[in-house]
């Protein structure tokens, strides 16, 4: 599921704040909704942090490509 979060960051990289907050909140909610038996407080917090890091990778790639395109135009 980790590549999905990177893709999520790539798609929503323009709105990076919203993407990071959605990853931080959405991933633990998804774990709870699925009913993962190993999901406790610390595990959800760690999962949330990992989701933010992976989404941030996608956001950084998106922002880098966007800046390269803008630099090439001018």
C-alpha positions as CSV (number, residue, x, y, z in Angstrom):
1,X,0.0,0.0,0.0
2,X,3.0,2.3,0.3
3,X,3.3,3.0,-3.4
4,X,-0.3,4.1,-3.3
5,X,0.6,6.8,-0.8
6,X,3.5,8.0,-3.0
7,X,1.0,8.1,-6.0
8,X,-1.4,10.0,-3.8
9,X,1.4,12.6,-3.1
10,X,2.2,12.8,-6.8
11,X,-1.4,13.5,-7.7
12,X,-2.1,16.0,-5.0
13,X,1.4,17.5,-4.9
14,X,0.1,21.0,-5.8
15,X,-2.0,21.0,-2.7
16,X,0.7,19.6,-0.5
17,X,-0.7,20.7,2.9
18,X,-4.0,19.0,2.2
19,X,-2.3,15.9,0.9
20,X,-0.1,15.5,4.0
21,X,-3.0,16.1,6.4
22,X,-5.2,13.7,4.5
23,X,-2.5,11.0,4.7
24,X,-1.9,11.6,8.4
25,X,-5.6,11.3,9.2
26,X,-6.8,8.9,6.4
27,X,-4.3,6.1,6.8
28,X,-5.1,5.4,10.5
29,X,-8.8,5.6,9.8
30,X,-8.4,3.1,6.9
31,X,-6.5,0.8,9.3
32,X,-9.3,1.0,11.8
33,X,-12.0,0.5,9.2
34,X,-10.3,-2.6,7.8
35,X,-10.2,-3.9,11.4
36,X,-6.5,-4.6,11.5
37,X,-5.9,-6.6,14.8
38,X,-2.5,-5.1,15.3
39,X,-3.7,-1.5,15.2
40,X,-3.2,-0.1,18.7
41,X,-2.3,3.5,19.7
42,X,1.4,3.4,19.0
43,X,1.0,1.4,15.8
44,X,-1.6,3.9,14.5
45,X,0.8,6.8,15.3
46,X,3.7,5.1,13.6
47,X,1.5,4.2,10.6
48,X,0.4,7.8,10.4
49,X,4.0,9.0,10.4
50,X,4.9,6.5,7.7
51,X,2.0,7.6,5.6
52,X,3.1,11.2,5.8
53,X,6.6,10.4,4.9
54,X,5.6,8.4,1.9
55,X,3.1,11.0,0.8
56,X,5.8,13.7,1.2
57,X,8.1,11.8,-1.2
58,X,5.4,12.0,-3.9
59,X,4.8,15.6,-3.1
60,X,8.5,16.4,-3.4
61,X,8.7,14.7,-6.8
62,X,5.6,16.5,-8.0
63,X,7.0,19.9,-6.8
64,X,10.4,19.1,-8.4
65,X,8.9,18.3,-11.8
66,X,6.7,21.3,-11.6
67,X,9.7,23.6,-10.9
68,X,11.7,22.1,-13.7
69,X,8.8,22.7,-16.1
70,X,8.5,26.3,-15.0
71,X,12.2,26.9,-15.3
72,X,12.3,25.5,-18.8
73,X,9.5,27.8,-19.9
74,X,11.2,31.0,-18.9
